[in-house]
Amino acid sequence: MDEEVLRDVVTLLHPDPDVEGFPDPERAAVLLAQARQRRKDAETEMRAAGLDVAGTEPVLVALADRREVIAEAKDQMHMLIAYSRGPAPSPGRHTLDELAEHSGLSPTSVRRFAGDDRATAGVRDVLARHHGGGDPEVDAMRAIVQASAQDRQDVMTAVLEGLPAPARTRVRGWASDRFGAGSR
């Protein structure tokens, strides 16, 4: 591995902030120290990821890593939009226009994400796991998934009975997408 290339890559990913003329010299020193630490940490992570093996290219590894970061950020935006338009309590709910403006997405994209029942179910699942409580809609989906193919229709009928109409519709649609038209 070329040490100069590795140093250049971590410098490009974590450059020193422009502190020239900064009004608070102590704050400027802190910002510079944070940038140096981020470069040191990034270099350590890249080495730990195998960049000290001959033949690895730091630029390509850094690009692949940035691609993963972008994909993760997109997934998180999708979940936040689904949360805001779905299970969020009223202070966390926002209009499609607000979400579009702050996410940088078109209103059409926001509407598509906000109406994605699978994303809303994913949000409910994450929150239920985090809060330790069960979400009836997610519990219904789990029961359907865990049922054998022969018992799936009976299990689905039983779990749907206990859900309110909007949740019942979402779970039916999800099951149809996942298991085929016969799941309705």
Salt bridges, closest charged atoms under 4 A:
GLU3 OE1 - ARG47 NH2 2.50
ASP16 OD1 - ARG39 NH1 2.98
GLU43 OE2 - ARG47 NH2 3.06
ASP65 OD2 - ARG66 NH2 2.65
GLU98 OE1 - HIS94 ND1 3.48
ASP116 OD2 - HIS78 NE2 3.51
ASP125 OD2 - ARG129 NE 3.59
ASP125 OD1 - ARG142 NH2 2.36
ASP135 OD2 - ARG124 NH1 3.23
GLU137 OE1 - ARG124 NE 3.55
GLU137 OE1 - ARG170 NH2 2.91
ASP139 OD1 - ARG142 NH1 3.57
ASP177 OD2 - ARG118 NH1 3.73
